[in-house]
Every structure is written in structure tokens, then in C-alpha cells.
Amino acid sequence: MSSVTEKLRNSALVGQPPAAGLTGVPSHWLPPGKRAAVVFTIDDVHPGTSRDGSEAGGDLENGQLRFLLRLLTTHPALRATLFVTADWRARFPSVSHPLLMRIPLIQRLWCEWNTLPEGTMRIDRFPRFVGFLKHLPRVEIGLHGLTHNRRRHPTHLEYLDATEQDCRSSLAAIIDIFRCAGLPFVPGMSPPGWYASTALVTAMQEAGLTFIGASRDLTSVVQRGALSSMSGITGVSLIEPQWVYGRLLNFTTNYQATSTLDRAKAIVDHGGLLAIKAHVIKRVGRYVALDGLDDRYCDHLHELFAYLETVGADLWWTSMGEIAARCVAGQSKARVVERLDDR
């Protein structure tokens, strides 16, 4: 077994028990009158343009985000969360020749070549990009790492092997860059590669973040009480938000381009949260994202959203940030009541 594989097997990628504190599914995560909910998120958004080899939002309405604009225009109830990387430093978001990474010299040279100079894609240097994001209707911005790159294989697991201090420094730099850019964000993160270590979630809570999108399961059977068992934090709810590590609300992505409409119907019928994921980059070099935005996935989403529009007023079209804010507020009220009862 390789050292990387062993680290992954012993990490949050295969699930760690929640820390002491808040646990389980919030009892009132759905508002009164709502029986199910839907959120739509897009990862890897950054100022890269078509001239850079991987357009990820920098071409604005003429680039990959045109698909989002098309969806928002056609489906007026739809909301979206864009997870934005503060200073993207990867030429390729993932390895396209995994077998070559078994050769140490090639691995080292590739990882060095794949790393962009610091500040190349720092969002506060791209005011038109920031302005475009700020004016998107019904869209919130979440965090998606500082660089999405760690200069070692696997490069996209930015927080693999990171200490608590590393994570604190990273989050401080992310927040500083977003503030310098004047780009508001909701207090949550989708960690690159779904990797959420104890060090990262501890630093997130210290920084005041309240939610994390660190689970993905596209294959488990949909039913009440089903648990995620695919990527990221496992053993948490497949179809409902759940408190993990004490004070973070975790969301499990349970639908993407390869999923069927029947899966979406099952999640809604079971009173769950349909959490749809896309990645802004579809193709760069030999790398192809199965859930990357393109015409085919956009057509698929149009069909899905058209079905959801027939569900009725008891379907909550919402966002991860809104759900987290509701659950955090609910916990605050519960603590006030507990204090009053203790008097």
C-alpha cells in the first residue's frame, strides 16, 4: 500500500466520528410548510480565462458561467452557491496521467510544473471577475481553498498533511483576499477533493465558519436514514444536513451529471435535500470532469429543474448558506431556552 493510500484510508476521507458537541440531523432544518429542499453548487470557480488554458469564470458571461446564467434565467426559483478559490495555483485541477505519478522524478517535476506562481489567479487582482460574481442574481459565494494545490501528489488535496496552524494560516489568507477583493461570502467551505481533516475543521470553527460540503455519494440507495459511503466524510446523512465535529453543518452531494431523474425524485419523495454538484471546468488537456458544465449537463439540469418546478410550493429552493444560517439560528434559540429553564 502506498503512503498516500494509507494516509487516505486513515483520514476523514473514509469517515471520522463527530467530535463532542452538536451531532445528528437538525430537527427543524426545513421551514414550516416545506417537505423537501434543493441546492445547486459549482466548484473550482476562479478568474482563469480561455487564454489560460482552463476557463473557470474569467470569461464572465462568455465563458463557463454562461451555463449558470442560462439556468438562472430559465428557472426563476433556482439559487446557486459558487465555491471560489482565493488564489488558484493549479494548471490542471487533477492528474491526467496517474500511472506516471508512480515515477518519483516525474511526479516531482510534474507537481512543480503544475503549480502557478503565487498571486497569478488571486481574485482581488481581477475586479471585473469579482464584480460579475457580485451581481449574479440569487447566487451566494462560498470558500474553496486558498490555492487548490499543494505542490505534491495528489496535488488537488490541498489540506492533506496540513497541520492546524497550516489550516489557520490558509483560512486567514483566504478571508483576507476575499475582503481585499470586496467579495462577500457565506461562512462555509467546500474543501478541495472533499478532504476534511480534523485540523481543517478545527481551524474552520475557530475562523467562525459554520458549514462544510465535505461528503459525496452518488450511488447509495436513497432512503430515510441512509448514510454516505463514497467521498469525503462518510457515515453521515445522505439526504439531510448533519452536524459534524461539534459545530459544523455538513452537506452531502447526492446528485450530479451522471445521476438519473429517478434519484432526484426519490430524494424529494423521502423529504430530503437534493444537493446537486457541478464543476465549472469541463475539460483541460486530457482531464475531463464528469460533472463539468457543458451543453449536455446544462440540458440535463434544465430537465431536472423543470421536474422540480412541478413538485409544488412545499419544495424549498434554497442554498447551503441559507440552510446553515437557519440551523445555527435554531441552535442559538435552543441555548437561550436552556438557560432560561436553568434559572
Protein Blocks (a to p, Z undefined) as FASTA:
>chain_A
ZZklmmmmmmmknopaddedjedjdfklpcghiabdcddddehiafbdfknopachjnmm
mmmmlmmmmmmmmmmmbccdddddfbacbfbfbdfblmlmmpmklmmmmmmmmpccehkl
gmklmmklmmmmmmpghiacddebjnopghiacfklmmgoiafklmmmmmmmmmmmmmmn
opacddddddehhiacfklmmmmmmnopabdcfbdcfkbccdehiacfkehjehiafkbc
cdeehiaccdddfbdfkbcfklmmmmmmnopacdddddfblbgcjbccfkbccfklmmmm
mmmmmmmmmnojkbccddfklmmmmmmmmmmmmmmmmmmmmZZ
